[in-house]
Amino acid sequence: MVLARPEVGGAPNKSHRLWAVPLASIGFVALATVLVATLLTASRFTSIKRPYAIVPASAEQVESHVSFDGPTRYRANGKILFVTIREPQLSLLSWFMFRHDNDINGLTHDDVYGSSTPTQLQVAGQREMNTAQQLAEYTALSKLGFPVNIKPGAIIIDYIICIKNNAANTACAQFAPSGDVLKAGDELVSIDGKAIHIVDDLAAALKAHKPGDKVAVEYKRAGEDDVHKDTIELTSSPDDPTRTLVGFAPFDTRQVSDLPFNVKIALNDVGGPSAGLAFTLTLIDELTPGDLTGGKHIAVTGTIDIDGKVGAIGGLPQKASAVMQTGTKYFIVPASQSADSLAKARAVVGDKVQIIPVKTLDEALAAMTKLGGNGANLDQVGKGYKPTS
């Protein structure tokens, strides 16, 4: 028996042609669905309560962003990294794919913007970054004995205070009445006709008033040059009913003055105060002989104040993820983070990154010393320093 030669080419079987049309249609619909889900933002759907997210961004070295003139600059083998996150608006597809991902934390519109516009948030973020740089310069230079001072800055509203919690003490039932006019990011210009330049000016302006009084106020809104005029109602302190307040917590806008040499930390398009500790440690490393990191790459996050205290930051699990993705094995973080935040960060990185909580600059230096650095033997290189003319 001779087997027939299989046909090559020719028209497909009629039944196959009939199946091709619905299969092609299904493929087209599937492709179109993916494309639409990619283009549509999750915020279009009212059933999606968290259409924004905190996601990992980067972990990069501080050294290349720092410059100064005057003292000797000591280059180190290791690197200190600062860590950033992003808060993008999710597409419908990315929301669906990553809604249960530990690296991503969903946010509502109010979580991201509150009552501010994107421009106002950008201005506030840049202001916080500038303050972080100023405090880092003061703290680092003071630690090394350089002569340096710090002066108060303008009065910028961080947030309106809560004067009454709800029955369960889980949320604010009543904010200070000044919040009907003033918003986060506003700069106070005058109260009751008296110019306000620094926080200390507030006491003098409020001295003749009592809680419940209504006073004239002038202020600038973030991102605007115009001075607005209105009337606000004063309130009492939640801790002292006899103490009269406008009813807000101010940003820390203090600035370094009388620097013995010029320092510049240039970070374009990065906002917020969370790199303060990283800036401080990098300046100390660059101004002293030896290697603060012991030749290692160490990621660092946390705010810094002039007393050397390290403050909590947002998005720690996402920052931990960014650190892990760079292959960095050590991550110094604020000890003041919540237990939940620290637990989630450790869950994200597992045993790939050692997370090291610290309360102060000195604890951060001690932690780096354990990793092989020279933080326990810093010279007071700034004592007796005189700028060259």
N, C-alpha and C positions, 0 to 999 in steps of 0.2 A: 504494500500500500504506500502510495506517495502522498505525503502531507502537502496540503495546499499552501502556497506561499502567502504569508499574511499581506493584506493590503496595506499599502503605504499611501498616506494622503487621502484624498477623497472627502466627501461631505460627511459630517457627523450624523449618527443615528438620529432619527426624528424625535424619539423620546428624550434623547440627551439635549436636543435643541429646546425642547419645551421646558426642561429643568433649568436651562441657562438663564432664562429671563427672570424668574423669581429669585434665583441665587444672586444674580447681578444686582437686582433691586435691593435685596437684603444687605449686600455689601455696601451699596451706595448709601442706604439709610444709616447703617452703622457708622460709616465714615462721616456722614453729615452730622450725626448725633455727637460724635467726638469733637468735631470742629466747632459746633454750636456751643457745646459744654466748655470748650476752651475759651471761646470769645465772650460768653455770658459771664457776668460777675455774680458771685453768690449773693451780693447785697440786693439783687433784683427780686429775690424770693423772700417774702415775709416769714415764711416758715423756718428759714435759716437764721438763727439768732446770733451766730458768731461768724460773720462773713469775712472778718479780718483775722490775722494770725501773727504771732511772734515766731519768726523763723531764724535759724542760724545764718550769719553773714560771713564774718571772717575773723581770723586771729593773725595779726601781723605785728612785726617788730616796731617798737616805739623809736628806737635809736635813729632811724633814717628820717624821722619827722622832727627831731630835736636839733637845735643849733644854738651856740652861744659863743661869745668872744671874751677874751681875757685870760682865764685860767687855762692850764694844760688840760687837754681832753684825752682821757685814757680809754682806748678802745678795748673792749672785752671780747673774749671768744664766744661766750654764751649770749643769749638774746632774751630780752623781756618783751612779751607780746601783750598787746591790748586786744580786747575782744569786742566785736560788734554784733548786733542783731538787726533785723528789719521787721517792719510791721506792714506787709503788703495787703492789698485787697485781693482776696482769693477768687479765682475763676470757679465756676461751678464744678468743673472736672477736678481741679486741685483740692477743692473742699471735700469732694466725695472720696478721693483717693487717700487723703492724709488726715481725715477727721479723727482717726484713732491713733495717730502717730505721736509718740512721746516727744519727738523733736519739735513738734509744732503745738503751740498753745492758742486755741481759738479766742478771738476777741470780738466784742460787740462794737458798734459804732461809737457809743459813749465811752467805752474803754479807750479807744484810740483818740477821739477828738474832744470828748466832754462837751463843753460849750464854746470851744475855740475853733477857729478856722485853721486849715493847713498852714497858711502863712504865719499865723500867730504861734502855732506849735513849732514851726521852724525857727522863728525868732527866739522863742523860749529855749529850745534845744541848743542853739548857738550861744545863748547867754550862759546856760549851765556849763557848756564846754569851756567857755572863757573863764568862768569862775573856778572850774576844776583845774585849769592850767595855772591860774593865779595862786590857788592854795597849794598846789604841788610845788611851785617854785619857792614859795615861802617856807613850806615844811622841809623840803630837801635842803635848801640853803641854810636854814636855821640849824638843822641837824648837824651840818658840817661846820658850823661856827661862822658863817659869813654874816656880815652886818646887813640886815634887811628889815624892813618895816611893812606893815599892812594897814591900809586905811579903809574906812567904810565907804560903800558905794550908794547909788540911788536906791530908793525904796520901790521894789518890784513885788507885786503880789504873787505869792506861790499858790495859795488856795484860801478860800473863805472858810472860817472856822465853824464848827458845829456847836451850837449852844444848847441843843436838846436832842438826846438819842431817843429811839423808839422804845417801847416797853420791853422788848427782848434784848435791847442794847446791842443790836446787830447792824443798825443803820442809823443815819441821821434823820431825825424827824423835823428839825428846824435849824437852818443855817442863820448866821448873823444877818440882820436886815440890810447891811451895806452891800450884800451880794445881789440885791435887786438892781444895783447900779454898777458896782465894781466887779471885774472878772479876773481870773488868773492871767498873769502877764501884764496887767496894767501897771503903769508907773505913776505913783502919786507925785503931784506937783505942788499942791497947796491944800490946806484944810482951814476952813474958817478965815480965809484971807491971809493965812500965814504960810510962807514958803516952806516947803519940806524938802530937805536935801539928803538927810541921812536918818536912820531909825531913831536916833537920839532926839531929833527935832519933833517927833510925834508927841512926846510927853509934854513939852511946852505948849504945843498947839491944843492939846486936850485938857490942859490943867483947869481951865475955867468951865468945863462941861461935865455933865453927869450922864449916865446911861439913859437912853431914850431921847436925848437932845437931837435935833436935826441941824446939820451944819452944811455949809457950802463946801464943795470939793472940786478940785481941778485935777485932771489925770490925762495921761496919754495911753492910748491903746496900742498893744504890740503890733509893730509893722506900720504904724501911722505916725505922722508928724504933728497932726493937729492936736491942740489941747481941748479936751471936752470939759464942760461945766455941768454940774448937777448938784443934787442935794441927797445926803445920806443920813440914815439914823444910826446913832451910836449905840453900843451895847455894853454889857458888863462882862467881865471875865468869868468863865465857868468856874474858876477856882476862887475868885474873890469878887463878890457882888458889888463891892465899893469901888472897884477899879474900872475905869472907863476905857473902852477899846473901840477902834474902828471895826475890828472883827476879821482880821486876816493874819495869815502867817507869811512872812516875807522870804523872798529868795535871799540866799547869801551872795551879795554882790561886792563883797570886799575885794580890794585890789592891792597888789604888791607895789610898794613905793620904795624909792631910794635903793634900787638894786645896784650892787657894786659892778655889775656887768650886764650886758644885754642877753636875754634868754628868749628864744622863740620856739614854740611848739606849733607846727603847722599841720592841721588835720582838716582837709577840705571835705565839706559835706558830711561831717560827723558831728552829732550833737549829743548833749547829755553829760552828766558828771561822772559816769561810772569808770572812766579811765584815770581818775585822780591818783589812785595808789600806784598804777603802772607808770604814770608820768614821774611821780616822786622817786620811785625806785630807780628808774632809768637815769634821772639827773644825778642821783647819788652815785650810781655806778660809773657814769661818764666823768664825774668830777674827782674820783678817787682811784688810786692805783689798785691793781688786782682785779678780781672778777667776782662780782656779787652773786652770780648764778652758778659759780663753780664750773663754768664752761657748758652748762646745760641751757636748753630752751625752756623757759618757764612762762606760762600764761598767767596774767594777773587781772583781776577785776575788783572794783570797790571804790567808793568815794573816799576822800581824805579831807580832814579838817585841820585847822592850825594847831590843834593839840595832838595830832598824830592818830586820831581815832579813825577807824575804817568803817564806812557806812554801807548798808545794804543796797542792792541794785535790782533791777527787774530782769526777767528773762534768763535766769541762771541756767535752767536745763538746756535752753537753746544755745547759750554761750558755751556750755560744756560740750555740746555736740560740735560746735565750730572748732573748739580746741582739739577734740579727738580727730576730726577730719584732717588736721594739719600734721598729725603724728606726734604732737607734743604730749609729754607724759606727766607733766605737773601743772596744776592749776590752783593758784592761790585765790581764795574767795573770802568775802566777809563772813565772820562768825555770827553776825547779827541777822543773817538770812533766816527765814522761817525753817523749821524742821522739815516741813513738807517740800519746800524749795530745794533744800540740800538733798533730801531723799530722792527726789525726781532727777536731780542732776547726776547723782551716783548711779541711778538706774539706767540712765542714758549711756554713760561711758563704761559701766562695769569695771573691770580691772585694767582697762586700757589707759586710764588717766587717774592719777592720784589727786584727789581733791583735798586741799589743805585750808581749813578755815582759820582766819586770824582776826583779832580784835583791834590791833594797833599796828602802826608802822614798825615798832620794835619787834612785835611778834612776827611780822612778815620777814624782817631781817634775820630773826632767829631761825625761821623755817628754811630760809635760803642757805643759812650757814649749815644746817643739818644736811642739805643737799650738796655740800662741798664748797659753798661760797665763803667770802671773807667778811660778811656783815658784822661779825663780832669784833672786828679789829679795824674799824673805820678811823682814819686820821681826821683830826679837826683841821682840814686843809684851808678852811676859810678864816681861821683866827689870824689876825694881823694882816689879812689880805689887803693890798692897796692897788687899786686900778692903775694901770700905766697910762700916762697922759699921751 
